[in-house]
Amino acid sequence: MPRAKRLLGEAHVALYNVGQLLQACSRSLVICLIVAVGSACENRSADTTPVANPPAPAPSRLLRLTAEELSRMQLELSPVAQGEILSHREFPATVQANQNELAEVTALIRGRVVKVHVDVGQDVKKGTLLALLHSVDLGVAEGEHLKAEARLEEAERSHGRARELYENKAVSLAELQRREAAMKAARAESRETRNRLELLGVPREEIDRLDREHTIKADMPLRAPFDGRVITRNITKGEVVETDQTLFTVANLTDVWVIGNVPEKDIRFIRKDQTVNVVLAAYPHAIFSGTITYVGDMLDPATRTMSLRVTVPNPDRLLKPEMFAIISVYITSSPDALSIPLAAVHDGPAGKMVFVQREAGVFETRTVKLGNEEGDGVRVFEGVQAGEQVVTKGSFALKSEIERHKIEPTP
């Protein structure tokens, strides 16, 4: 019996140990299952994430040619030049008389032409008699002046007698004052008629003669206002002329105006007191030098041009009004300006572009910022440096290679 009890106790202990072992194993199994499920989820998540494509290689901006391709294309290169650029602009113009030395001679009173003393193209001095008119209206004005002078003379004599009588107590002070007022009115009338004759263009010498001789001539002389040349004549003998007619035009043509029109885009090249050249259609091989004396302040809204005036000396009278002319303006740029031949420039996807040689057989496309064209060249502001070689002849073949290789120009 004791042995059986001991064996039974050992059996209970063994069963207890087996139970503890089974419980520990079940916990381990659960943990393993949880870890396995978590790993599977992570793997599934990793498997479902899209894989990013590798970045595409940047397009090459260099074009490499073999010796055979270079020989076939026969390229020509030109260096990027640095220095002053002479800009040349030409503007259409016409020759006009100097308006400060131009006079249109008209009659200040209606009259009939008695005689014409000058003709077109004749040089005249200041005061030269151009023509003589006979005017009935002038005769009436001269007659009124003579009457006013006679009334003034009578009023002065009457006033003198009244003063003598007043001093002898023969007339009253009121009578003396009345005659003095009449004399002042006569003087005012005389001055009025004299001024009217002067306004009609009658010289003072002729008015003085009228006062001395008391003879009405009613002749109206037309005289040159200054030294010059008669460039137009619109008068004939026996013609009756009115005050609104231009009878002669006298101009001093020792210097003339050349009036031109400057497009809006070229205004920046123009400044006052600038020396320019003028070429005329009549003298294609002669160059006349002039000075810009006026620059317009407004643009013509219809033509979008600005008025320009050049004063040109004309001592030999070669420049004549209404001649066609060309105003040539030359402007120098900064001393470090860059320029390239026009043949090197092409249209690119981002603007104008050129081909720059990096080394033998290797060319780079460059986007450039250009300025004004001057002859066969063009100014460059950005994109190239002085001394770099750009392709001129054969550049179209390089452009075809660019299209084939899809090379993008360097900005």
LINURHU-V938732 format. One line per field, one symbol per residue. psi: psi as a letter, one per 30 degrees, with the letter a starting at -180 (. if undefined). A space follows every 10 residues. Layout:
BEGIN
psi: ???
END
This chain:
BEGIN
psi: eeeeeeeeee eeeeeeeeee eeeeeeeeee eeeeeeeeee eeeeeeefkk kkkkkkkkkk gkjkkleeee eefikklklj lkakkjkkkk kkllklkjff hkkjklkfkk lkkekkfllk fkkllkfkje lklkkeeeee eeeeeeeeee eeeeeeeeee eeeeeefggf lleeeeeeee eeeeeeeeee eeeeeeeeff gkleeeeeee eefhkkegkj kklkflkakj fkkhklkfkj llfgkjelkk kjgfklkjkl kklefgeffk lkgkklkkkk efifgkkkkl kjfkkkflkj fefhlkkkkk kkkhfghekk kgkklkkkkk kkalfgkkll kfffklklfg akllkkjelj fkkkkkkljl bkkjbglkkk elfllkfkkk kdkgfeeeee eeeefhkklk .
END
